[in-house]
Amino acid sequence: MRNGQAFEMSAREVSSYEFDDFRLDVKNNQLFKGGEPISLTNKAFQILLILVQNAGETVDKEHIYEQLWGDSFVEDANLTQHIYVLRKTLGPNPAGESYIETVSRQGYRFHADVKETRSPASPTPTAEPAKPDAESEPSEPQRLRESHLSLVGAYQDEPSEDAVSDQHVVGQNIAVTEERNLSVRRIAAVIAGITVLGLIAVAAIVFYKPKQTTVTPTPPKSIAVLPFKPIGEESANEKMGLGMADAIITRLSKLRQIPVRPTSAVASYTDQPPKDSRTAGKAMGVDSVLEGTVQLDAGRVRVSVQLINVQDGNNIWAENFDENYTNIFNVQDSISARVVQALEVNLTSQQKQMITRRSTINTDAYQAYQMGVYYGTKRNRESLENAVAYFQKAIELDPNYAEAYAMLADSYNMQGYYGYLPRREVAPKANKAAAKAIELNPEMAEAYIALAFLQYGYPNGRIAAKQLLEKAIALSPYNSTAHVRYGWALLADDLDATVREMRLAQEYDPLSPLTNGALCNALTFKNAINEALPYCEKSVELDPALPTNRLMLADAYFLAGRSDEAIAQIKQRMAETEGSEKAAAEGCLGYYLARLSRKEEAEEIFGRLKVFAVENPGTLNDLVLISYALGRPDEGFSYFQQAFEKSVLTGGMFRNNPIWEQVRADKRTMDFLNEQIAMKSQPSPAR
């Protein structure tokens, strides 16, 4: 890893860098492909230049931060987003791989044969070099040097030795003018000299005087809104604190300028508030935290709120609000507007309208929606049932409540996904609710996320899902759920792209068991098991009850050769659950036992799962895996066909998950899958 080498020649002497069909014009900060200019932001160009200058070597993230952002606090997601854009812009190299490799826990490495073109040596200038504008960004990052990446063209503010000498000469000439026996001509000459030298001295003093700079605190660039602490029983019963946070998060997310942690990232603090808001902010990777209290009393709502700088703990802004409860929406508008002002974000007139746009003015509907949000952030059977009920109540009270329709659709989707209800039962309801949400508000990312989930199983459904999720990301760039589901939509074509999306999701929501679990899965599929394990373990730590958490951790342990720990995780999951969830865990156990040649125990589980699969098609996947592990490929292939026909087997999982390696080795499975996909992609006959 390169972290501190000196270079004999300055980077300024290089006029351009070339690799494959690309050329970086250093002087003009322009990237060309095939001679055609490609648009890049200045920051993205500088990051690419640093990587290209150090092609083949690992460049630490910290070096890039030092070079481009100095001492400013910048969240990792900012750099990651630039890397993501660069990968999209450059596309794959001739070998079909990304030019930019992520080096785990270190930084990035650029892969290409780079050629340098150097400009002719310039004559030594005789005049003072122009001082750079303090507000402008450096035109060219320097290569790695010492322990920092310094900016090119640094200059001194201190007086030079020549300046001090000039001032001394001025003093001597002033003394000479005091002599009384000079001729008139000599006196005139001296006076003229004094005048000239005096002007020079003044100029020297002004020019070389050390500049006094005032350090202005950098405005925060990211934020987490914690659930407001309820005061009084009435507020606590209605989960008012999470509702207030969600309302502000929703408003800020619409701006697409401020990385704001989603409601799912802070929901766990509803019942267990953090002891220290700064610690919570650091854990979520933000540099500001909004916290407050909320109280309902005799028809009034009292809110106290403060925005805290995570770095130093100082208050950026604080205010109290006391209004009739019917004016709670005005309070939310005011808080959101003041937060934007404190973060020094410049809004367009359209964004100012967006931040105050309301889906409902019905306070009873709003209270029901708040309860739905609270339960919807959980993923167990009872919580999702409660979420559906509360969102339905919100819609009954206000039939035009777009957010309630969108969240209702996704709650239906999750009931089907986790097997709590048959997908054929919930999918039509989810589709209807999502379509209604888009009809009421076509700018709502959550509605497109829910609608995308429903596309799988239809001809060209994955393509449709990708398009819908791209729309959702355009509307809400920092929405972790959108990135997770977009990652899965990319899985069949580009596993590396899937991993990148999961990394983004985890960085945007680092305390979510879902984002950590998704990254765990993606890295497992990539066979990066050792890198995957910490995310798998973190996901279980954050939410042990999440239906799939222990299963994926167990798979990672098993693939890492830690079979005893894998079995322990599965047995713990089986002890905690029943029904379809217990059957899913037992299916994992049956597969492990079969692979470990404990065939008698595996056969016993296999027999139970065959009976259970009659009413629960999801179990067919386990029957496929156990059959092949027991050495019965014909039986396994039969179950494989049934699993595909029942739409419980996804092509992306089959093609990438190491657990399915034995099944993929049977040529019949791949041929069957490709044949079925080709048939589904054919247009339906006209009627």
C-alpha positions in Angstrom: 0.0 0.0 0.0 1.4 3.4 -1.0 1.2 5.9 1.8 4.2 8.1 1.8 6.6 8.1 -1.1 8.3 11.2 -2.5 8.3 11.8 -6.3 11.2 13.4 -8.1 9.1 15.3 -10.6 6.1 17.5 -9.8 2.7 16.4 -10.9 2.4 19.9 -12.5 4.8 18.8 -15.2 2.3 16.2 -16.5 -0.2 17.6 -18.9 -2.3 14.5 -19.4 -2.8 10.9 -18.4 -4.0 8.2 -20.9 -5.4 4.7 -20.3 -7.3 2.6 -22.8 -9.7 4.9 -24.6 -9.6 7.6 -21.9 -7.5 10.8 -21.5 -7.3 13.1 -18.4 -6.5 16.6 -19.4 -4.8 17.9 -16.2 -4.7 21.5 -17.3 -8.4 21.8 -18.1 -9.8 19.3 -15.6 -11.5 17.4 -18.4 -11.9 13.7 -19.0 -12.2 12.5 -22.6 -13.3 9.1 -24.0 -12.5 8.5 -27.6 -11.8 12.2 -28.0 -15.2 13.1 -26.7 -15.5 15.1 -23.5 -17.2 13.5 -20.5 -18.9 15.5 -17.8 -17.5 15.1 -14.3 -17.8 17.3 -11.2 -14.5 18.9 -10.0 -14.4 16.6 -7.0 -15.0 13.5 -9.0 -12.2 14.5 -11.5 -9.8 15.1 -8.7 -10.5 11.7 -7.1 -10.0 10.0 -10.4 -6.7 11.9 -11.0 -5.4 10.8 -7.6 -6.2 7.2 -8.4 -4.8 7.4 -11.9 -1.6 9.0 -10.7 -1.1 6.1 -8.3 -2.4 3.3 -10.6 -1.8 -0.2 -9.3 -1.3 1.1 -5.7 -3.8 1.2 -2.9 -4.7 4.8 -2.0 -6.0 5.3 1.6 -9.4 6.9 2.0 -7.8 9.2 4.5 -5.3 10.5 1.9 -8.1 11.4 -0.4 -9.9 13.2 2.4 -6.8 15.2 3.3 -6.2 16.2 -0.3 -9.7 17.2 -1.2 -11.5 18.2 2.0 -8.6 19.0 4.4 -9.8 19.2 8.0 -13.5 19.4 7.1 -15.7 16.6 8.4 -16.9 14.5 5.5 -18.9 11.4 5.9 -17.7 8.2 4.1 -20.8 8.2 1.9 -19.7 11.4 0.2 -16.5 9.7 -1.1 -18.3 6.5 -1.8 -20.9 8.3 -3.9 -18.1 9.9 -6.0 -16.5 6.5 -6.5 -19.9 5.1 -7.5 -20.3 7.9 -10.1 -16.8 7.3 -11.5 -17.4 3.6 -11.9 -20.7 4.3 -13.7 -18.9 6.8 -15.9 -15.9 4.7 -16.8 -17.8 1.4 -17.2 -15.9 -1.9 -17.2 -12.3 -2.2 -18.5 -11.4 -4.4 -21.5 -11.3 -7.4 -19.1 -14.9 -6.7 -18.0 -13.9 -5.6 -14.6 -14.2 -2.2 -12.8 -11.3 0.2 -13.2 -11.6 1.1 -9.5 -11.2 -1.7 -6.9 -12.3 -1.3 -3.3 -9.6 -2.5 -0.9 -11.5 -3.6 2.2 -11.0 -1.3 5.2 -8.2 0.7 3.4 -9.2 2.5 0.2 -9.2 2.1 -3.5 -6.9 0.8 -6.3 -6.9 1.8 -9.9 -6.3 -0.9 -12.5 -5.0 0.2 -15.9 -1.8 0.8 -17.9 -1.4 4.6 -17.6 0.7 6.7 -19.9 1.9 10.2 -19.0 2.3 13.1 -21.3 4.6 15.8 -20.0 4.5 19.5 -21.0 7.8 21.2 -22.0 9.7 22.8 -19.1 8.7 26.4 -18.5 11.3 29.2 -18.2 11.8 30.4 -14.6 9.5 33.3 -14.0 10.9 36.6 -13.0 7.8 38.1 -11.5 6.0 37.1 -8.3 3.7 34.2 -8.8 0.0 35.0 -8.5 -1.5 34.0 -5.3 -4.3 31.4 -5.5 -7.8 32.3 -4.7 -8.6 31.0 -1.2 -12.1 30.1 -2.3 -11.2 28.1 -5.4 -10.5 24.4 -5.4 -7.1 23.1 -6.5 -6.9 22.4 -10.2 -4.7 19.3 -9.7 -4.3 17.0 -6.7 -0.7 15.9 -6.0 0.5 12.4 -5.7 1.0 10.8 -2.3 3.8 12.6 -0.4 4.8 12.3 3.2 1.9 11.6 5.5 -0.6 13.9 3.7 -1.7 14.8 0.3 -0.7 18.5 0.1 -2.3 20.9 -2.3 -0.2 22.0 -5.3 1.0 25.6 -5.5 1.2 26.4 -1.8 2.4 29.9 -0.9 3.8 31.7 2.1 2.0 34.4 4.0 5.1 35.4 6.1 7.4 38.2 5.0 10.4 37.1 3.0 14.0 38.1 3.9 14.1 40.6 1.0 11.1 42.4 2.4 12.8 42.8 5.8 15.9 44.1 4.0 13.8 46.7 2.0 12.4 48.1 5.2 15.9 48.5 6.7 17.0 50.4 3.7 14.1 52.7 4.0 15.1 53.5 7.6 18.6 54.4 6.5 17.4 56.8 3.8 15.1 58.6 6.3 18.1 59.2 8.5 20.1 60.6 5.6 17.4 63.3 4.9 18.0 64.8 8.4 21.5 66.0 7.4 21.5 69.8 7.3 24.4 70.5 4.9 22.9 69.0 1.7 22.5 71.1 -1.5 19.1 72.0 -2.6 19.3 69.6 -5.6 20.5 66.8 -3.3 17.7 67.6 -0.9 15.2 67.4 -3.7 16.6 64.1 -4.8 16.5 62.7 -1.3 12.9 63.9 -0.9 12.0 62.2 -4.1 13.8 59.1 -3.0 12.1 59.2 0.4 8.7 59.4 -1.3 9.4 56.5 -3.6 10.9 54.3 -0.9 8.2 55.3 1.5 5.6 54.0 -0.9 7.6 50.9 -1.4 7.8 50.4 2.4 4.1 50.9 2.8 3.4 48.4 0.0 5.8 45.9 1.5 4.2 46.2 4.9 0.7 45.8 3.5 1.7 43.0 1.1 3.8 41.0 3.5 1.8 41.6 6.7 0.7 38.2 8.0 -2.9 37.7 7.2 -5.3 37.3 10.1 -7.8 34.6 9.2 -11.0 33.9 11.0 -11.9 30.3 11.2 -15.6 29.8 10.3 -17.1 26.6 11.5 -18.0 24.3 8.6 -21.7 23.7 8.3 -22.8 20.1 9.0 -23.2 18.0 5.9 -25.3 15.2 7.3 -28.0 14.7 10.0 -29.8 12.2 12.0 -33.2 13.1 13.6 -33.7 11.2 16.8 -37.2 10.3 18.1 -38.3 13.1 20.3 -38.5 12.2 23.9 -42.2 12.1 25.0 -43.1 13.9 28.2 -46.3 12.7 29.8 -48.3 9.5 29.3 -50.5 10.8 26.5 -47.5 11.5 24.3 -45.8 8.1 25.0 -48.9 6.1 24.2 -49.2 7.7 20.8 -45.5 7.2 19.9 -45.5 10.9 19.2 -41.7 11.1 19.4 -41.0 8.8 16.5 -43.8 10.5 14.6 -42.3 13.9 14.9 -38.9 12.5 13.8 -40.4 10.7 10.8 -42.2 13.9 9.7 -39.0 15.9 9.7 -37.0 13.1 8.1 -39.5 12.9 5.3 -39.4 16.7 4.7 -35.6 16.8 4.7 -35.3 13.8 2.4 -37.4 15.5 -0.2 -34.6 18.1 -0.7 -32.1 15.5 -2.1 -29.3 17.6 -0.7 -28.9 16.6 2.9 -27.8 13.0 3.7 -30.4 12.3 6.4 -30.7 9.0 8.2 -34.0 7.2 7.5 -36.6 6.5 10.1 -35.6 2.9 10.3 -32.1 4.0 11.4 -33.5 5.8 14.5 -36.6 3.8 15.3 -34.7 1.6 17.8 -34.2 4.7 19.9 -38.0 5.1 20.4 -38.2 2.8 23.4 -34.6 3.0 24.4 -33.4 6.6 23.9 -29.6 7.0 23.6 -27.8 8.1 26.8 -25.7 10.5 24.6 -26.9 12.0 21.4 -23.3 12.6 20.2 -22.5 8.9 20.6 -25.6 8.0 18.6 -24.6 10.5 15.9 -21.1 9.0 15.6 -22.6 5.5 15.5 -24.8 6.6 12.6 -21.9 8.3 10.8 -23.4 11.8 10.8 -21.9 15.2 11.9 -25.2 16.7 13.3 -28.0 15.3 15.4 -31.5 16.8 15.9 -33.0 15.9 19.2 -36.0 17.2 21.2 -38.9 16.6 23.5 -42.6 16.6 22.7 -45.6 16.9 25.1 -49.3 16.7 24.6 -51.3 18.4 27.2 -54.9 19.7 27.1 -55.0 20.0 23.3 -51.6 21.7 23.1 -48.3 20.4 21.8 -45.1 21.7 23.3 -41.9 20.9 21.5 -38.3 21.7 22.5 -35.7 21.0 19.9 -31.9 21.5 19.4 -29.5 20.7 16.6 -26.1 19.4 18.0 -22.7 19.4 16.3 -21.4 15.8 16.8 -17.8 16.8 16.7 -17.8 19.3 19.6 -21.2 18.8 21.2 -22.1 22.5 20.8 -25.6 23.6 19.9 -26.0 24.8 16.4 -29.5 25.9 17.0 -32.3 25.5 19.6 -35.9 26.6 19.9 -39.1 26.0 21.8 -42.6 25.7 20.2 -46.0 25.8 21.9 -49.1 25.4 19.7 -52.5 24.0 19.6 -52.2 20.3 18.6 -54.2 21.1 15.4 -51.2 23.2 14.4 -48.6 20.4 14.8 -48.0 20.4 11.1 -46.9 24.1 11.3 -44.5 23.1 14.1 -43.0 20.4 11.9 -42.7 22.9 9.0 -41.0 25.4 11.2 -38.5 22.9 12.6 -37.6 21.6 9.2 -37.1 25.1 7.8 -34.9 26.1 10.7 -32.8 23.0 10.4 -32.2 23.7 6.7 -31.3 27.2 7.6 -28.8 26.0 10.2 -27.3 23.6 7.8 -26.8 26.5 5.3 -28.6 24.8 2.5 -29.7 27.0 -0.3 -33.2 26.0 -1.5 -34.9 26.7 -4.8 -38.5 28.0 -4.7 -39.6 24.5 -5.7 -37.7 22.9 -2.8 -39.2 25.5 -0.4 -42.6 24.3 -1.5 -41.6 20.6 -1.1 -40.5 21.0 2.4 -43.9 22.3 3.5 -46.0 20.1 1.4 -48.3 17.9 3.5 -50.0 14.7 2.8 -52.7 15.2 5.4 -54.0 17.9 7.7 -56.1 15.4 9.6 -54.5 15.0 13.0 -56.3 11.7 13.8 -55.1 10.2 10.5 -51.6 11.5 11.3 -51.6 9.8 14.7 -52.6 6.5 13.1 -49.9 6.9 10.5 -47.3 7.4 13.3 -48.3 4.2 15.0 -48.0 2.4 11.6 -44.5 3.8 11.1 -43.5 2.6 14.6 -44.7 -1.0 14.0 -43.6 -1.0 10.3 -39.9 -0.6 11.2 -40.1 -4.0 12.8 -40.3 -7.2 10.8 -42.1 -9.8 13.0 -45.5 -11.1 12.2 -47.5 -9.2 14.9 -45.8 -5.9 14.2 -46.5 -6.0 10.5 -50.2 -6.9 11.3 -50.4 -3.8 13.5 -48.7 -1.7 10.9 -51.2 -2.7 8.3 -54.1 -2.0 10.6 -52.8 1.5 11.5 -52.1 2.5 7.9 -55.6 1.3 6.9 -57.0 3.4 9.7 -55.1 6.4 8.5 -56.5 5.9 5.0 -60.0 5.6 6.4 -59.7 8.9 8.2 -58.0 10.6 5.1 -58.6 8.7 1.8 -56.0 11.0 0.1 -53.1 10.2 2.5 -50.4 9.3 0.0 -47.7 8.3 2.5 -50.1 5.9 4.3 -50.9 4.2 1.0 -47.1 3.8 0.2 -46.3 2.4 3.6 -49.3 0.1 3.6 -48.1 -1.3 0.2 -44.7 -2.1 1.6 -46.1 -3.7 4.8 -48.1 -6.0 2.6 -45.0 -6.8 0.6 -43.1 -7.7 3.8 -45.9 -10.0 5.0 -45.5 -11.9 1.8 -41.7 -11.8 1.7 -41.3 -13.3 5.2 -44.0 -15.9 4.6 -46.5 -14.6 7.1 -49.2 -14.5 4.4 -49.3 -16.1 0.9 -47.9 -13.7 -1.7 -50.8 -14.3 -4.0 -53.0 -12.9 -1.2 -51.1 -9.8 -0.4 -49.6 -8.8 -3.8 -52.8 -7.5 -5.3 -53.4 -5.4 -2.2 -49.9 -4.0 -2.3 -50.2 -3.2 -6.0 -53.4 -1.3 -5.5 -52.0 0.7 -2.5 -48.8 1.6 -4.3 -50.6 2.7 -7.5 -52.9 4.9 -5.4 -49.9 6.5 -3.6 -48.3 7.4 -6.9 -51.5 8.7 -8.2 -51.8 11.0 -5.2 -48.1 12.0 -5.1 -45.9 10.9 -8.1 -42.8 12.3 -6.3 -42.8 9.7 -3.5 -39.8 7.3 -3.5 -41.5 4.9 -1.1 -44.3 4.2 -3.5 -41.9 3.3 -6.3 -39.9 1.1 -3.9 -43.1 -0.8 -3.0 -44.2 -1.1 -6.6 -40.8 -2.4 -7.7 -41.0 -5.2 -5.2 -44.1 -6.5 -7.0 -42.5 -6.9 -10.4 -40.6 -10.1 -9.8 -42.2 -13.2 -11.3 -43.6 -11.3 -14.3 -42.0 -11.3 -17.8 -39.1 -8.7 -17.7 -40.1 -8.0 -14.1 -36.5 -7.5 -13.0 -36.0 -4.8 -15.7 -39.2 -3.1 -14.6 -38.1 -3.3 -11.0 -34.7 -1.7 -11.8 -36.4 1.2 -13.6 -38.7 1.9 -10.7 -35.9 1.7 -8.2 -33.8 4.1 -10.3 -36.7 6.5 -10.1 -36.9 6.1 -6.4 -33.1 6.8 -6.0 -33.4 9.9 -8.1 -36.2 11.1 -5.8 -34.4 10.1 -2.6 -30.7 9.5 -3.2 -29.9 8.6 0.4 -32.8 6.1 0.9 -31.1 3.0 2.1 -34.1 0.7 1.3 -34.0 1.9 -2.3 -30.3 1.0 -2.6 -30.7 -2.4 -1.0 -33.5 -3.4 -3.4 -31.7 -1.9 -6.4 -28.7 -4.0 -5.4 -30.9 -7.2 -5.5 -32.3 -6.1 -8.9 -28.8 -6.0 -10.3 -27.7 -9.3 -8.8 -28.4 -11.5 -11.9 -26.2 -9.3 -14.1 -23.5 -7.7 -12.0 -22.6 -9.0 -8.5 -20.0 -6.2 -8.1 -22.7 -3.6 -8.6 -24.8 -5.4 -6.1 -22.0 -5.2 -3.5 -21.5 -1.5 -4.3 -25.2 -0.7 -3.7 -25.2 -2.7 -0.4 -22.2 -0.8 0.8 -24.0 2.5 0.0 -27.1 1.3 1.8 -25.0 0.3 4.9 -23.2 3.6 4.9 -26.4 5.6 4.7 -28.0 3.5 7.5 -25.1 1.9 9.4 -27.3 0.8 12.4 -29.9 -1.0 10.4 -30.0 -4.8 10.7 -31.5 -4.9 7.2 -28.6 -3.0 5.5 -25.9 -4.9 7.4 -27.7 -8.1 6.6 -27.9 -7.2 2.9 -24.2 -6.4 2.8 -23.5 -9.6 4.6 -25.5 -11.5 1.9 -23.8 -9.7 -1.0 -20.3 -10.3 0.3 -21.2 -14.0 1.0 -22.4 -14.4 -2.6 -19.0 -12.9 -3.7 -17.3 -15.6 -1.5 -15.7 -12.8 0.6 -16.8 -14.7 3.7 -14.3 -13.2 6.2 -15.3 -9.7 5.2 -19.0 -10.6 5.3 -19.0 -12.1 8.8 -18.7 -8.8 10.8 -21.8 -7.5 9.0 -23.6 -10.7 9.6 -22.8 -10.7 13.3 -23.7 -7.0 13.5 -27.1 -7.6 11.9 -27.9 -10.3 14.5 -26.7 -8.1 17.3 -28.9 -5.2 16.2 -32.0 -7.3 15.8 -31.8 -11.0 16.8 -35.5 -11.5 16.0 -35.3 -10.4 12.4 -36.5 -13.6 10.5 -33.5 -14.0 8.2 -30.7 -12.7 10.4 -29.6 -15.8 12.1 -30.0 -17.9 9.0 -27.6 -15.8 6.9 -25.1 -15.7 9.8 -25.3 -19.5 10.1 -24.7 -19.8 6.4 -21.6 -17.6 6.6 -20.3 -19.6 9.6 -20.9 -22.8 7.7 -19.1 -21.5 4.5 -16.2 -20.4 6.7 -15.8 -23.9 8.0 -17.3 -23.1 11.5 -20.0 -25.7 11.3 -20.5 -26.0 15.1 -21.3 -22.2 15.3 -23.6 -22.4 12.3 -25.6 -25.2 13.9 -25.8 -23.4 17.2 -27.3 -20.3 15.5 -29.9 -22.5 13.7 -30.9 -24.3 16.9 -31.3 -21.0 18.7 -33.5 -19.7 15.9 -35.6 -22.9 16.0 -36.1 -22.5 19.7 -37.4 -18.9 19.3 -39.9 -19.5 16.5 -42.6 -21.7 15.1 -44.5 -22.4 11.8 -42.8 -21.3 8.6 -40.0 -19.5 10.3 -39.0 -22.6 12.3 -39.3 -24.7 9.1 -36.9 -22.3 7.3 -34.4 -22.7 10.1 -34.8 -26.5 10.1 -34.2 -26.6 6.4 -30.8 -24.9 7.0 -30.0 -27.5 9.6 -31.0 -30.4 7.4 -28.7 -29.1 4.7 -25.7 -28.7 7.1 -26.2 -32.2 8.5 -26.4 -33.7 5.0 -23.2 -31.9 4.0 -21.5 -33.1 7.2 -22.5 -36.8 6.4 -24.9 -36.9 9.3 -27.4 -38.5 6.9 -29.8 -40.1 9.3 -30.5 -36.8 11.1 -30.8 -35.0 7.7 -33.3 -37.6 6.4 -35.5 -37.2 9.5 -35.7 -33.4 8.8 -36.2 -34.0 5.1 -39.3 -36.1 5.8 -40.9 -33.4 8.0 -40.2 -30.7 5.4 -41.8 -32.7 2.6 -45.1 -32.7 4.5 -44.7 -29.0 5.3 -44.0 -28.0 1.7 -47.5 -29.0 0.6 -48.9 -25.8 2.1 -45.7 -23.8 2.2 -43.9 -23.7 -1.2 -40.9 -21.8 0.2 -39.7 -25.0 1.8 -39.1 -26.4 -1.7 -35.8 -24.6 -1.8 -34.6 -26.5 1.2 -35.7 -29.8 -0.3 -33.7 -29.0 -3.4 -30.5 -28.4 -1.3 -30.9 -31.3 1.0 -31.6 -33.7 -1.9 -28.4 -32.8 -3.6 -26.4 -32.9 -0.4 -27.7 -36.4 0.3 -26.5 -37.4 -3.2 -30.0 -37.7 -4.8 -29.7 -35.2 -7.8 -32.8 -36.6 -9.7 -35.0 -35.9 -6.7 -33.4 -32.6 -6.2 -33.9 -31.6 -9.8 -37.6 -32.4 -9.5 -37.9 -30.1 -6.5 -35.9 -27.5 -8.4 -38.5 -27.4 -11.1 -41.3 -27.2 -8.6 -39.6 -24.3 -6.8 -39.2 -22.3 -10.0 -42.8 -22.9 -11.0 -44.0 -21.8 -7.6 -41.9 -18.6 -7.9 -39.9 -19.3 -4.7 -36.6 -19.7 -6.5 -34.8 -16.5 -7.7 -32.3 -16.7 -10.5 -29.9 -14.2 -8.8 -29.7 -16.3 -5.6 -29.3 -19.5 -7.6 -26.5 -18.2 -9.7 -24.5 -16.5 -7.0 -25.1 -18.1 -3.6 -22.2 -20.5 -2.7 -24.8 -22.7 -0.9 -26.2 -23.6 -4.3 -22.9 -24.7 -5.8 -23.8 -28.4 -5.8 -27.1 -27.7 -7.5 -25.4 -25.4 -10.1 -23.0 -28.3 -10.9 -26.0 -30.2 -12.4 -26.2 -29.0 -16.0 -29.9 -29.7 -16.0 -30.7 -26.9 -13.5 -29.0 -24.2 -15.5 -30.5 -25.4 -18.8 -33.9 -25.5 -17.2 -33.5 -22.0 -15.7 -32.3 -20.4 -18.9 -35.2 -22.1 -20.9 -37.8 -20.8 -18.4 -36.4 -17.3 -18.5 -36.4 -17.3 -22.3 -40.0 -18.4 -22.3 -41.1 -15.8 -19.9 -39.4 -13.0 -21.9 -41.4 -13.9 -25.0 -44.4 -11.5 -25.7 -47.8 -12.9 -24.9 -49.9 -14.0 -28.0 -52.5 -11.4 -29.1 -56.0 -12.1 -28.2 
